[in-house]
Amino acid sequence: RALLATLEAGCSAPVAAYAELAEGDAGEEIYLRGAVISPDGTREIRLSRTGTPADAAEIGKALAAELLDLGADTILGHEGHTGPGTQQIGSTE
């Protein structure tokens, strides 16, 4: 949910997220995989992150931020989007 919220992606967005719990060296770990894929399938960005289950929301936010850094916003059609709670003032022309 944190990954989708950070990407501002709804249920019809071309975004995938899959989390698994596994036993790691220091106890239980969450392994989160995320992807943003263009509707025509010609572009994709896939990444993953791990951490503790207690940090699941932060892992989702961090993974989304990495996807955005690599251009997920252009795939999702959010070019130039300033994010939630912000506003662009003035002309963009």
Summary of the structure (lengths in Angstrom):
residues: 93
radius of gyration: 14.9
end to end distance: 34.6
largest distance: 53.3
contacts: 233
relative contact order: 0.22
helix: 30%
strand: 31%
